[in-house]
Amino acid sequence: MNRRPVRRLILVVVGVLVVAAVVAGFLLATRPEPQTAVVERGSLEATIETVGRLVPRNSITVRSPVSGKVQIVAVSPGDAVEEGDVLVQLDPKPFEEAIRRAEEQVDAAEAALNLAEQRAGDNPSPEQLAARLTAEQQLRDAQRALDDARAARDAAMILAPRAGTVLQVQTAEGAPLGTGAEVAQIADLNDLELQVDLDEIDLPHVPPDAPVTFTLDAYPSDEIEGRLERISPTAETSGGTTTFRATVRFTLPEGLVARPGMNADVSIKTAVRSDVLLIPESALRTVGRRTFVTVLVDGQEQEREIRIGLRSGGMVEVASGLTEGERVVIP
C-alpha cells in the first residue's frame, strides 16, 4: 500500500494548523487594547447653567402728586441726586391762582362769621345760633381748601425721595403731567442684584440659598460669587415656556464697576457629592431601568450591573457595583 499520499496530506493539514495558529496569535497580539477608565474617588457638583441680568435692588419710581404742565426738567439719566433735590418743576401759575382764590374764600368766610357773631350777640335765637355754626363750618372748609392749595403748590416742585442715580426721566418740558404719572426712576447703583429666570423643570432641584457663580459679559474672566436669595411664588409664561423669577445676592470684587442691565452667564449649584466613586458617563449602558458597565478583569471583559447617583459634566457617581481602582471599558 502506498503511504506517501497519506503522509503528504498529514503534512499539509499540520502546516495549515500551524499557519492558522500563527495568524491567530498575531491577530490577538496586535488587537488594540480597549479604551478604559479607572474607577476613582472624587467630588461631583451638579449645576444649572442659565443667563441673568443685573437690576437695581431698590429702584424707586417717582410719580407726580399733582397734575400740571412741566415747566422745568432739572435732571437727566445718569445724574446723581441727593434726597430733596428738584427733579421736575410744574408751572406754578395755576397753583398760585388757586391759592389766591382760596385766600379770598377764607376772607369771605371770616367776614360772614364776624357778621353772624354780631347778629347773635350774647343771647342768640336758634336761627342765629344755626347761622353762626354754619359760618364757622364754612370758615373751616375755606381754611382747609387754602391749606390744600398751598400743599399742591409745594408738590408742584417734585423732589427726589432718596439719594441715588437717575435711571430714566419719563417726561419733558412743556408736557402735561397727570396725578400719579411717572416722572423718573432712581436707584442706588452700588446695590444691585442678579435676576435669573428658572425653568419650571429645574425648579424642584434648586435648594434654598443655593451657591451661585456668574460672569458678566463685560468682565468674562472675573467670576463673581453669590447666593440665591428668593424665588418668586408666581410663574411667568412666554412662548410656551414657564419660568420663575429668582434673585441672587452678591458682592462685586474690588475694581469691577457694574451697571443695571448688564448680562451674565450664571451657574447655580444644585447638589454636591464628596468622596464618591466616579466613572465617565460614556461607560454606562442602560437596559430599561437597569444600568450596566463592562469591567476589565485580568484582561477579560465582564458585564456588571451597577447603581448610579448624581450626574454632572460627563461624570457619574457610582453608588454600588464597583470598587476603587477597577477599570471600566469605554465603548
VOPAGU-2260 file (C-alpha; in pm, 1 decimal, decimal comma):
REM VOPAGU-2260
SITE   aa  ch    i         X         Y         Z
SITE  MET   A    0       0,0       0,0       0,0
SITE  ASN   A    1     127,6     348,6     -93,5
SITE  ARG   A    2     156,2     566,7     221,9
SITE  ARG   A    3     308,7     869,3      50,1
SITE  PRO   A    4     -17,1    1048,5     -32,3
SITE  VAL   A    5    -135,1     998,8     325,6
SITE  ARG   A    6     185,8    1147,5     461,0
SITE  ARG   A    7     158,6    1440,3     228,1
SITE  LEU   A    8    -199,8    1503,2     344,3
SITE  ILE   A    9     -97,1    1492,1     708,3
SITE  LEU   A   10     188,2    1732,6     645,3
SITE  VAL   A   11     -44,9    1974,5     462,9
SITE  VAL   A   12    -300,3    1965,7     745,3
SITE  VAL   A   13     -31,4    2021,6    1006,1
SITE  GLY   A   14     105,9    2310,7     802,0
SITE  VAL   A   15    -235,4    2470,8     775,3
SITE  LEU   A   16    -290,8    2438,6    1150,7
SITE  VAL   A   17      48,0    2591,5    1223,6
SITE  VAL   A   18     -21,5    2883,7     992,0
SITE  ALA   A   19    -367,1    2932,5    1148,9
SITE  ALA   A   20    -215,6    2931,5    1496,0
SITE  VAL   A   21      47,3    3184,2    1393,5
SITE  VAL   A   22    -213,7    3411,6    1232,8
SITE  ALA   A   23    -444,1    3385,5    1535,9
SITE  GLY   A   24    -157,7    3464,9    1768,0
SITE  PHE   A   25     -60,8    3760,9    1555,0
SITE  LEU   A   26    -416,9    3895,8    1549,6
SITE  LEU   A   27    -450,6    3857,1    1924,7
SITE  ALA   A   28    -117,3    4025,3    1979,5
SITE  THR   A   29    -198,7    4315,5    1751,5
SITE  ARG   A   30    -564,6    4368,8    1860,0
SITE  PRO   A   31    -584,8    4714,6    2020,3
SITE  GLU   A   32    -645,4    4731,5    2392,5
SITE  PRO   A   33    -995,4    4857,8    2473,1
SITE  GLN   A   34   -1018,1    5214,0    2597,6
SITE  THR   A   35   -1075,6    5209,1    2971,8
SITE  ALA   A   36   -1119,2    5442,1    3265,4
SITE  VAL   A   37   -1020,4    5384,4    3626,0
SITE  VAL   A   38   -1285,8    5398,0    3897,4
SITE  GLU   A   39   -1164,0    5686,2    4113,0
SITE  ARG   A   40   -1276,9    5878,2    4417,3
SITE  GLY   A   41   -1359,7    6244,1    4383,4
SITE  SER   A   42   -1619,7    6515,0    4416,7
SITE  LEU   A   43   -1907,5    6593,3    4184,9
SITE  GLU   A   44   -2118,0    6906,5    4152,5
SITE  ALA   A   45   -2448,5    6935,5    3970,4
SITE  THR   A   46   -2525,0    7276,8    3825,5
SITE  ILE   A   47   -2790,6    7456,5    3625,1
SITE  GLU   A   48   -2649,2    7678,5    3354,1
SITE  THR   A   49   -2857,5    7980,8    3259,7
SITE  VAL   A   50   -2835,2    8354,5    3197,9
SITE  GLY   A   51   -2930,7    8657,5    3406,1
SITE  ARG   A   52   -2934,4    9034,2    3418,9
SITE  LEU   A   53   -2829,9    9292,0    3677,3
SITE  VAL   A   54   -3106,6    9513,2    3815,0
SITE  PRO   A   55   -3118,0    9772,8    4094,3
SITE  ARG   A   56   -3213,8    9620,4    4424,7
SITE  ASN   A   57   -3430,1    9912,6    4532,0
SITE  SER   A   58   -3539,8   10110,7    4229,8
SITE  ILE   A   59   -3788,0   10390,0    4303,3
SITE  THR   A   60   -4041,6   10520,1    4054,3
SITE  VAL   A   61   -4113,4   10886,3    4127,9
SITE  ARG   A   62   -4470,2   10989,9    4043,5
SITE  SER   A   63   -4628,2   11332,2    4023,4
SITE  PRO   A   64   -4852,1   11402,3    4325,6
SITE  VAL   A   65   -5046,1   11668,4    4131,4
SITE  SER   A   66   -5139,1   11744,4    3772,3
SITE  GLY   A   67   -4996,8   12031,8    3572,9
SITE  LYS   A   68   -4771,1   12138,4    3289,5
SITE  VAL   A   69   -4398,6   12063,1    3314,8
SITE  GLN   A   70   -4200,6   12386,2    3328,5
SITE  ILE   A   71   -3851,1   12256,5    3411,9
SITE  VAL   A   72   -3687,7   11913,0    3397,3
SITE  ALA   A   73   -3386,9   11951,3    3625,2
SITE  VAL   A   74   -3218,2   11611,5    3578,3
SITE  SER   A   75   -3105,6   11371,3    3307,2
SITE  PRO   A   76   -3042,1   10994,0    3310,4
SITE  GLY   A   77   -2713,6   10921,6    3485,3
SITE  ASP   A   78   -2729,5   11224,3    3716,9
SITE  ALA   A   79   -2653,8   11165,1    4083,5
SITE  VAL   A   80   -2911,9   11317,5    4316,7
SITE  GLU   A   81   -2949,2   11364,4    4689,4
SITE  GLU   A   82   -3269,7   11335,1    4885,1
SITE  GLY   A   83   -3470,6   11654,8    4834,5
SITE  ASP   A   84   -3311,0   11757,6    4504,7
SITE  VAL   A   85   -3552,4   11901,7    4246,9
SITE  LEU   A   86   -3636,2   11661,8    3964,2
SITE  VAL   A   87   -3921,5   11842,5    3789,3
SITE  GLN   A   88   -4093,6   12178,6    3840,8
SITE  LEU   A   89   -4452,5   12220,5    3722,4
SITE  ASP   A   90   -4579,3   12560,1    3607,2
SITE  PRO   A   91   -4663,3   12736,3    3937,6
SITE  LYS   A   92   -4912,9   12987,1    3792,6
SITE  PRO   A   93   -5225,4   12768,0    3819,8
SITE  PHE   A   94   -5130,7   12678,7    4176,5
SITE  GLU   A   95   -5072,6   13042,4    4274,2
SITE  GLU   A   96   -5410,4   13130,6    4122,0
SITE  ALA   A   97   -5575,5   12853,7    4323,7
SITE  ILE   A   98   -5413,8   12990,4    4641,0
SITE  ARG   A   99   -5538,6   13341,0    4561,6
SITE  ARG   A  100   -5894,6   13216,5    4519,5
SITE  ALA   A  101   -5873,8   13011,2    4836,2
SITE  GLU   A  102   -5748,8   13313,7    5031,7
SITE  GLU   A  103   -6045,9   13514,5    4903,8
SITE  GLN   A  104   -6277,3   13239,3    5022,8
SITE  VAL   A  105   -6115,4   13246,4    5365,4
SITE  ASP   A  106   -6155,7   13624,8    5385,8
SITE  ALA   A  107   -6521,2   13596,4    5286,2
SITE  ALA   A  108   -6583,6   13319,5    5538,4
SITE  GLU   A  109   -6419,8   13520,6    5817,8
SITE  ALA   A  110   -6638,1   13821,3    5731,5
SITE  ALA   A  111   -6950,4   13604,4    5729,3
SITE  LEU   A  112   -6859,6   13459,0    6068,3
SITE  ASN   A  113   -6799,9   13804,9    6217,7
SITE  LEU   A  114   -7140,9   13916,7    6091,5
SITE  ALA   A  115   -7311,6   13606,5    6229,4
SITE  GLU   A  116   -7148,9   13657,3    6570,8
SITE  GLN   A  117   -7255,1   14022,9    6580,2
SITE  ARG   A  118   -7614,1   13933,1    6499,5
SITE  ALA   A  119   -7625,4   13650,9    6751,0
SITE  GLY   A  120   -7499,7   13862,9    7041,3
SITE  ASP   A  121   -7496,3   13714,0    7389,2
SITE  ASN   A  122   -7839,6   13556,3    7371,0
SITE  PRO   A  123   -7880,0   13420,0    7016,9
SITE  SER   A  124   -8200,0   13274,0    6882,8
SITE  PRO   A  125   -8196,8   12921,3    6742,4
SITE  GLU   A  126   -8179,7   13063,5    6390,8
SITE  GLN   A  127   -7889,9   13294,5    6481,7
SITE  LEU   A  128   -7705,5   13010,2    6653,7
SITE  ALA   A  129   -7750,0   12790,7    6347,0
SITE  ALA   A  130   -7624,2   13071,5    6122,3
SITE  ARG   A  131   -7313,6   13115,5    6339,6
SITE  LEU   A  132   -7240,1   12741,9    6338,7
SITE  THR   A  133   -7278,0   12735,0    5960,6
SITE  ALA   A  134   -7040,9   13031,0    5924,4
SITE  GLU   A  135   -6783,2   12857,5    6148,3
SITE  GLN   A  136   -6800,2   12541,0    5934,0
SITE  GLN   A  137   -6764,9   12744,1    5614,3
SITE  LEU   A  138   -6453,4   12911,3    5755,7
SITE  ARG   A  139   -6303,6   12574,6    5845,0
SITE  ASP   A  140   -6378,0   12446,0    5495,1
SITE  ALA   A  141   -6224,3   12755,8    5336,0
SITE  GLN   A  142   -5911,3   12726,9    5551,6
SITE  ARG   A  143   -5877,0   12358,3    5460,0
SITE  ALA   A  144   -5907,9   12445,6    5091,5
SITE  LEU   A  145   -5634,8   12708,0    5134,4
SITE  ASP   A  146   -5407,9   12454,1    5303,3
SITE  ASP   A  147   -5469,2   12207,8    5017,9
SITE  ALA   A  148   -5390,9   12475,3    4757,4
SITE  ARG   A  149   -5064,0   12561,8    4929,2
SITE  ALA   A  150   -4972,3   12191,8    4957,3
SITE  ALA   A  151   -5043,5   12145,9    4585,3
SITE  ARG   A  152   -4817,5   12441,3    4504,8
SITE  ASP   A  153   -4539,3   12286,2    4712,4
SITE  ALA   A  154   -4597,6   11947,7    4546,0
SITE  ALA   A  155   -4558,7   12108,6    4204,4
SITE  MET   A  156   -4186,6   12101,0    4280,2
SITE  ILE   A  157   -4123,9   11726,2    4251,2
SITE  LEU   A  158   -3827,3   11619,7    4466,0
SITE  ALA   A  159   -3604,0   11313,8    4485,9
SITE  PRO   A  160   -3730,6   11093,6    4771,9
SITE  ARG   A  161   -3384,7   10943,0    4828,2
SITE  ALA   A  162   -3024,6   10965,7    4715,1
SITE  GLY   A  163   -2923,3   10768,3    4408,8
SITE  THR   A  164   -2871,7   10783,2    4034,6
SITE  VAL   A  165   -3139,3   10882,2    3785,3
SITE  LEU   A  166   -3203,7   10584,5    3557,1
SITE  GLN   A  167   -3485,2   10729,8    3348,3
SITE  VAL   A  168   -3668,9   11057,9    3301,5
SITE  GLN   A  169   -4020,5   10996,1    3173,9
SITE  THR   A  170   -4142,3   11347,1    3096,5
SITE  ALA   A  171   -4027,1   11658,9    2911,3
SITE  GLU   A  172   -4055,1   12035,1    2943,4
SITE  GLY   A  173   -4391,9   12159,2    2819,2
SITE  ALA   A  174   -4558,1   11818,9    2853,8
SITE  PRO   A  175   -4879,5   11774,8    3053,8
SITE  LEU   A  176   -4844,6   11561,7    3364,4
SITE  GLY   A  177   -5135,2   11390,2    3536,9
SITE  THR   A  178   -5162,9   11299,5    3902,4
SITE  GLY   A  179   -4977,9   10970,9    3956,1
SITE  ALA   A  180   -4791,3   10989,6    3624,9
SITE  GLU   A  181   -4433,9   10852,7    3624,2
SITE  VAL   A  182   -4169,3   11123,2    3633,0
SITE  ALA   A  183   -3837,2   10943,4    3686,9
SITE  GLN   A  184   -3670,0   10630,0    3818,8
SITE  ILE   A  185   -3394,8   10648,3    4080,8
SITE  ALA   A  186   -3174,8   10367,6    4212,5
SITE  ASP   A  187   -2861,8   10306,6    4416,6
SITE  LEU   A  188   -2613,0   10167,8    4164,0
SITE  ASN   A  189   -2399,6   10032,7    4447,0
SITE  ASP   A  190   -2681,6    9798,0    4549,8
SITE  LEU   A  191   -2755,1    9563,9    4258,9
SITE  GLU   A  192   -2894,2    9213,3    4238,5
SITE  LEU   A  193   -2889,5    8944,3    3972,0
SITE  GLN   A  194   -3222,5    8832,7    3826,1
SITE  VAL   A  195   -3249,2    8483,9    3676,9
SITE  ASP   A  196   -3547,0    8307,9    3519,4
SITE  LEU   A  197   -3556,9    7942,9    3632,4
SITE  ASP   A  198   -3730,9    7688,7    3412,1
SITE  GLU   A  199   -4010,4    7503,9    3591,6
SITE  ILE   A  200   -3831,0    7174,9    3514,7
SITE  ASP   A  201   -3522,4    7288,5    3708,0
SITE  LEU   A  202   -3710,9    7445,8    3997,9
SITE  PRO   A  203   -3752,6    7126,6    4210,0
SITE  HIS   A  204   -3375,8    7069,7    4202,6
SITE  VAL   A  205   -3277,4    7417,4    4326,1
SITE  PRO   A  206   -3222,6    7426,4    4704,6
SITE  PRO   A  207   -3284,2    7741,5    4908,4
SITE  ASP   A  208   -2974,5    7956,9    4947,6
SITE  ALA   A  209   -2802,1    7770,7    4661,7
SITE  PRO   A  210   -2446,6    7889,3    4580,9
SITE  VAL   A  211   -2424,2    8079,7    4253,2
SITE  THR   A  212   -2131,4    8184,8    4036,7
SITE  PHE   A  213   -2156,5    8406,9    3731,5
SITE  THR   A  214   -1953,5    8616,0    3490,5
SITE  LEU   A  215   -2063,4    8940,5    3333,5
SITE  ASP   A  216   -2029,6    8984,6    2959,0
SITE  ALA   A  217   -1831,5    9299,8    3038,4
SITE  TYR   A  218   -1587,9    9102,3    3260,2
SITE  PRO   A  219   -1579,5    8747,3    3116,3
SITE  SER   A  220   -1266,9    8646,2    3308,7
SITE  ASP   A  221   -1390,4    8762,4    3651,4
SITE  GLU   A  222   -1602,4    8504,8    3834,4
SITE  ILE   A  223   -1844,2    8655,5    4085,3
SITE  GLU   A  224   -1987,1    8453,6    4374,1
SITE  GLY   A  225   -2330,5    8491,3    4526,0
SITE  ARG   A  226   -2624,3    8304,8    4676,4
SITE  LEU   A  227   -2981,6    8251,8    4574,0
SITE  GLU   A  228   -3191,0    8484,4    4787,7
SITE  ARG   A  229   -3551,3    8427,5    4683,9
SITE  ILE   A  230   -3769,7    8271,8    4414,5
SITE  SER   A  231   -4094,9    8431,9    4308,2
SITE  PRO   A  232   -4401,7    8226,8    4408,9
SITE  THR   A  233   -4573,8    8315,1    4081,4
SITE  ALA   A  234   -4481,6    8188,8    3736,0
SITE  GLU   A  235   -4427,3    8380,2    3414,7
SITE  THR   A  236   -4517,1    8219,0    3082,0
SITE  SER   A  237   -4375,0    8328,0    2748,7
SITE  GLY   A  238   -4364,5    8138,4    2420,7
SITE  GLY   A  239   -4488,6    7820,7    2586,6
SITE  THR   A  240   -4211,2    7825,0    2849,0
SITE  THR   A  241   -4292,3    7865,2    3217,9
SITE  THR   A  242   -4029,2    8022,2    3440,9
SITE  PHE   A  243   -3995,1    8155,9    3793,8
SITE  ARG   A  244   -3801,5    8475,8    3864,2
SITE  ALA   A  245   -3512,9    8424,4    4109,3
SITE  THR   A  246   -3285,0    8686,4    4262,9
SITE  VAL   A  247   -2921,5    8641,0    4358,7
SITE  ARG   A  248   -2741,4    8844,7    4623,1
SITE  PHE   A  249   -2370,3    8906,5    4559,0
SITE  THR   A  250   -2074,6    9129,6    4633,9
SITE  LEU   A  251   -1872,3    9267,7    4344,9
SITE  PRO   A  252   -1496,1    9209,9    4353,7
SITE  GLU   A  253   -1295,6    9525,2    4409,4
SITE  GLY   A  254   -1231,8    9716,0    4088,9
SITE  LEU   A  255   -1537,4    9592,8    3899,8
SITE  VAL   A  256   -1795,4    9855,1    3804,1
SITE  ALA   A  257   -2137,9    9711,2    3725,7
SITE  ARG   A  258   -2445,1    9880,0    3584,0
SITE  PRO   A  259   -2812,2    9781,6    3563,7
SITE  GLY   A  260   -2891,4    9585,0    3250,4
SITE  MET   A  261   -2555,4    9404,1    3226,2
SITE  ASN   A  262   -2593,5    9041,6    3111,0
SITE  ALA   A  263   -2444,7    8744,3    3292,7
SITE  ASP   A  264   -2372,2    8374,7    3234,5
SITE  VAL   A  265   -2492,8    8201,5    3550,2
SITE  SER   A  266   -2416,3    7867,5    3715,7
SITE  ILE   A  267   -2638,9    7757,0    4005,4
SITE  LYS   A  268   -2500,6    7473,9    4219,2
SITE  THR   A  269   -2785,1    7231,2    4295,0
SITE  ALA   A  270   -2601,6    6935,7    4454,0
SITE  VAL   A  271   -2256,5    6830,9    4575,9
SITE  ARG   A  272   -2117,4    6481,0    4633,4
SITE  SER   A  273   -1780,5    6448,3    4806,8
SITE  ASP   A  274   -1551,5    6143,9    4830,3
SITE  VAL   A  275   -1759,6    5924,4    4598,4
SITE  LEU   A  276   -1669,1    5676,2    4324,8
SITE  LEU   A  277   -1674,7    5828,7    3977,8
SITE  ILE   A  278   -1665,5    5695,0    3621,7
SITE  PRO   A  279   -1727,1    5856,5    3282,7
SITE  GLU   A  280   -2093,3    5864,7    3187,0
SITE  SER   A  281   -1996,2    5724,4    2846,3
SITE  ALA   A  282   -1914,5    5388,8    3011,7
SITE  LEU   A  283   -2280,2    5328,1    3100,1
SITE  ARG   A  284   -2521,2    5101,7    2915,9
SITE  THR   A  285   -2887,1    5121,9    3011,7
SITE  VAL   A  286   -3140,6    4843,9    2967,8
SITE  GLY   A  287   -3482,0    4954,6    3082,9
SITE  ARG   A  288   -3425,7    5081,9    3435,2
SITE  ARG   A  289   -3105,7    4881,0    3486,3
SITE  THR   A  290   -2755,7    5018,7    3433,6
SITE  PHE   A  291   -2455,1    4812,1    3325,5
SITE  VAL   A  292   -2083,6    4863,9    3264,3
SITE  THR   A  293   -1812,9    4643,5    3117,4
SITE  VAL   A  294   -1531,0    4579,9    3365,7
SITE  LEU   A  295   -1183,7    4469,0    3255,6
SITE  VAL   A  296   -1063,4    4191,2    3492,3
SITE  ASP   A  297    -728,1    4021,2    3419,4
SITE  GLY   A  298    -762,0    4120,1    3056,7
SITE  GLN   A  299   -1111,1    3974,4    3031,6
SITE  GLU   A  300   -1426,0    4182,6    2983,6
SITE  GLN   A  301   -1708,7    4121,4    3231,1
SITE  GLU   A  302   -2051,6    4280,6    3225,0
SITE  ARG   A  303   -2167,5    4409,2    3562,6
SITE  GLU   A  304   -2482,8    4581,2    3686,8
SITE  ILE   A  305   -2428,9    4895,4    3896,7
SITE  ARG   A  306   -2632,4    5162,7    4075,4
SITE  ILE   A  307   -2559,8    5524,6    3992,1
SITE  GLY   A  308   -2628,5    5859,0    4158,2
SITE  LEU   A  309   -2552,7    6214,9    4058,1
SITE  ARG   A  310   -2451,9    6300,7    3701,0
SITE  SER   A  311   -2264,8    6614,1    3601,5
SITE  GLY   A  312   -2009,1    6727,9    3347,3
SITE  GLY   A  313   -1981,1    6388,3    3177,0
SITE  MET   A  314   -1909,0    6202,5    3503,7
SITE  VAL   A  315   -2142,5    5988,8    3711,4
SITE  GLU   A  316   -2144,4    5882,6    4075,4
SITE  VAL   A  317   -2130,8    5505,4    4136,3
SITE  ALA   A  318   -2345,0    5413,3    4435,9
SITE  SER   A  319   -2272,0    5038,7    4422,7
SITE  GLY   A  320   -2133,8    4766,1    4196,7
SITE  LEU   A  321   -1775,7    4887,6    4151,5
SITE  THR   A  322   -1471,3    4935,2    4371,4
SITE  GLU   A  323   -1199,5    5195,7    4358,3
SITE  GLY   A  324    -920,2    5109,5    4114,3
SITE  GLU   A  325   -1122,8    4884,5    3884,5
SITE  ARG   A  326   -1121,7    4962,2    3513,8
SITE  VAL   A  327   -1435,1    5006,7    3305,4
SITE  VAL   A  328   -1443,6    4987,1    2927,3
SITE  ILE   A  329   -1536,2    5296,1    2730,0
SITE  PRO   A  330   -1726,5    5179,9    2419,5
